[in-house]
Amino acid sequence: MGWPIFKHLFMSSTKKYFIGVALFLSAYFGYSFYNHLGKEKVRTLHSEVVEVKDGYGYRIMQGDRILILQEFIPTFSGQQPFATTKEALSVADLVLSKLEQGESPLLVPSELSELNITIGNN
């Protein structure tokens, strides 16, 4: 007579154990997946060309946050905007590449020359 009661108690605690483990694993993997998606969205860097007075600039974004807003050609003494969207985008892509590689986003004049950036009167 005692055996069925013992068997019932044993099965019940085993079921509780497996249900508990299943709930814990579901919560853990659900949180990990949600957290991973959130971090990827935040970490994702991208560039956008912006229209400014007399030309174009760019901004480097991390998610919805502006990291860099460059409204004129960097390294040039003056505040001249880029002549075309193509020029602004090529410099933005170079800066973005540097950031993704963990380098400083600062540019030097020779890098602008390599990208054939127009400096002077538009």
C-alpha positions in Angstrom: 0.0 0.0 0.0 2.8 2.4 0.8 4.4 2.0 -2.6 1.8 3.8 -4.8 1.9 6.8 -2.4 5.7 6.9 -2.6 5.6 6.5 -6.3 3.0 9.4 -6.6 5.2 11.7 -4.5 8.4 10.8 -6.4 6.7 11.4 -9.8 5.2 14.7 -8.6 8.6 16.1 -7.5 10.3 15.0 -10.7 7.6 16.7 -12.8 8.0 19.8 -10.7 11.7 19.7 -11.2 11.5 19.4 -15.0 8.8 22.1 -15.2 11.0 24.4 -13.1 14.0 23.7 -15.3 12.0 24.2 -18.5 10.6 27.5 -17.2 14.1 28.7 -16.1 15.6 27.8 -19.5 12.7 29.4 -21.4 13.1 32.6 -19.4 16.9 32.6 -19.7 17.0 32.0 -23.5 14.1 34.5 -24.0 15.9 37.2 -22.1 19.2 36.4 -23.9 17.6 36.6 -27.3 15.8 39.9 -26.5 19.0 41.4 -24.9 21.0 40.3 -28.0 18.6 42.0 -30.4 18.7 45.2 -28.3 22.5 45.3 -28.2 22.7 44.7 -32.0 20.4 47.6 -32.6 22.3 49.9 -30.4 25.8 48.8 -31.7 24.8 49.1 -35.3 26.6 52.1 -36.8 25.4 53.7 -40.0 25.8 56.9 -42.0 23.4 59.3 -43.5 23.9 62.2 -45.9 22.4 65.5 -44.7 21.6 68.5 -46.8 23.1 71.7 -45.5 23.3 75.3 -46.8 25.2 75.2 -50.1 25.9 71.5 -50.2 25.9 68.3 -48.1 27.3 66.9 -44.9 26.9 63.6 -43.1 26.2 62.1 -39.8 27.3 58.9 -38.2 24.5 57.2 -36.2 24.4 54.5 -33.5 20.9 53.3 -33.6 18.9 56.5 -33.3 21.6 58.5 -31.7 23.9 60.9 -33.6 27.5 60.3 -32.8 29.1 62.6 -35.4 27.4 65.4 -37.3 29.8 66.7 -40.0 28.3 69.6 -41.9 31.5 70.6 -43.7 34.6 69.0 -45.1 36.9 67.9 -42.3 40.6 68.9 -42.2 39.8 71.9 -44.5 40.4 75.3 -43.0 37.0 76.8 -43.5 33.5 75.5 -43.3 32.9 74.3 -46.9 30.2 71.7 -47.3 30.6 68.7 -49.6 29.8 69.4 -53.2 27.8 66.2 -53.8 26.0 63.5 -51.9 28.5 61.0 -53.3 31.5 62.9 -51.7 29.7 63.2 -48.4 28.9 59.5 -48.4 32.4 58.4 -49.4 33.9 60.3 -46.5 31.2 59.1 -44.1 31.9 55.5 -45.1 35.6 56.0 -44.4 34.8 57.4 -41.0 32.4 54.6 -40.3 35.0 52.0 -41.4 37.5 53.6 -39.0 35.1 53.5 -36.1 34.1 49.8 -36.8 37.8 48.9 -36.7 38.3 50.7 -33.4 40.4 53.5 -34.9 40.1 57.3 -34.4 37.5 58.8 -36.8 39.8 61.8 -37.4 40.8 62.3 -41.1 44.0 63.7 -42.6 44.1 65.7 -45.9 45.7 62.8 -47.8 42.7 60.6 -47.1 40.4 63.3 -48.6 42.7 63.5 -51.7 42.5 59.7 -52.2 38.7 60.1 -52.2 38.9 62.9 -54.8 37.0 65.4 -52.5 36.4 68.7 -54.2 37.8 71.6 -52.2 37.3 75.1 -53.4 34.4 77.0 -54.9 31.5 74.8 -55.8 
